[in-house]
């Protein structure tokens, strides 16, 4: 149930990434409040420069392949990607394709077609920059 409109909505899962938690996590309080109040079902955060091995949003997504498959394939979920077009958006696209291949048992070409159809239906949107 959306807290703002009172209308029923599905799970809302946010994958958020930035370099440093202490410097770049500008909306930490708001996002954690949304999680606490149920506006967000889950919040996954990646801070790429806060440890020796870089961790990015796409790494967290790859760890949750079954959940992502369920949401986008079985439950008609939507995917919104915002950020760097050169690396992050391309890598997120690859993870989504791998989810459909690995969990759905599809060929790569079928997975690409599925993602293309998501975009055509307005269920896969990207606001990216380079």
C-alpha positions, 0 to 999 in steps of 0.5 A: 500500500502506498503511503502517499496515495493509499493505493495498493502497489507491489514490492518496491525494492531499491538498489542504490550505489555511490562511492562513499557512504559518508560523502555521497549517501545524500538521501540516507535518512529519507531512504531509511525512513521509506524503508521503515514506513514500508514505502520501500520493501527493501533497500540494497546499498553499495558503496564502491570505495568503502572497502578494498574490493569494489562493490557495485549495484550490479553485484548486489543485483546478481546476488538476488537473481531469484528475487529479480526474476520473480519480480520482473518475469512472474509479477510484472515488475518494473525496472528503473535505472538511473546513473552512469550510462557507460558502465553501470547501466550496461552492467545492470542490463547484463545482470538482467539478461543473465537473470533471465538466462540463468533462472528462466532457462532462456537463450541469450537472444531470448533474454535480450528480446525479453528486456527489449519488450520490457522497455517497449512496454514501459517496464524498463526505463533508463535515465542515464548519462555519460 
